[in-house]
Amino acid sequence: MAMAFVLINCELGAKEFVISELKEIETVKEVRGVLGTYDIIVKLEAGPLDEISKTVTLKIRKLDKIRFTMTLNVIKGQ
């Protein structure tokens, strides 16, 4: 199973809206608000790695109020 963490920066005041939207995505397993450069961290899990890529590209990045993202793919076995 592939796993990744996505760091999200969103518009000011939009954190709760974005978190609620992210929770509706099937491959999203955990969502947390954080402090710092990024506003939200998301844990994704899916069968193949390309499903994670599709989720980030076609679902997460298309959500309103998201400025930018950084995806960190987890290395299997470490």
Secondary structure as the mmCIF struct_conf table of DSSP 4:
data_model
#
loop_
_struct_conf.conf_type_id
_struct_conf.id
_struct_conf.beg_label_comp_id
_struct_conf.beg_label_asym_id
_struct_conf.beg_label_seq_id
_struct_conf.end_label_comp_id
_struct_conf.end_label_asym_id
_struct_conf.end_label_seq_id
STRN STRN1 ALA A 2 CYS A 10
TURN_TY1_P TURN_TY1_P1 LEU A 12 GLY A 13
HELX_RH_AL_P HELX_RH_AL_P1 LYS A 15 LEU A 22
TURN_TY1_P TURN_TY1_P2 LYS A 23 GLU A 24
BEND BEND1 ILE A 25 ILE A 25
TURN_TY1_P TURN_TY1_P3 GLU A 26 THR A 27
STRN STRN2 VAL A 28 GLY A 33
BEND BEND2 GLY A 36 THR A 37
BEND BEND3 ASP A 39 ASP A 39
STRN STRN3 ILE A 40 ALA A 46
BEND BEND4 GLY A 47 PRO A 48
HELX_RH_AL_P HELX_RH_AL_P2 LEU A 49 LYS A 54
HELX_RH_PI_P HELX_RH_PI_P1 THR A 55 ILE A 60
TURN_TY1_P TURN_TY1_P4 ARG A 61 LYS A 62
BEND BEND5 LEU A 63 LEU A 63
TURN_TY1_P TURN_TY1_P5 ASP A 64 LYS A 65
STRN STRN4 ILE A 66 ASN A 73
HELX_LH_PP_P HELX_LH_PP_P1 VAL A 74 ILE A 75
TURN_TY1_P TURN_TY1_P6 LYS A 76 GLY A 77
#
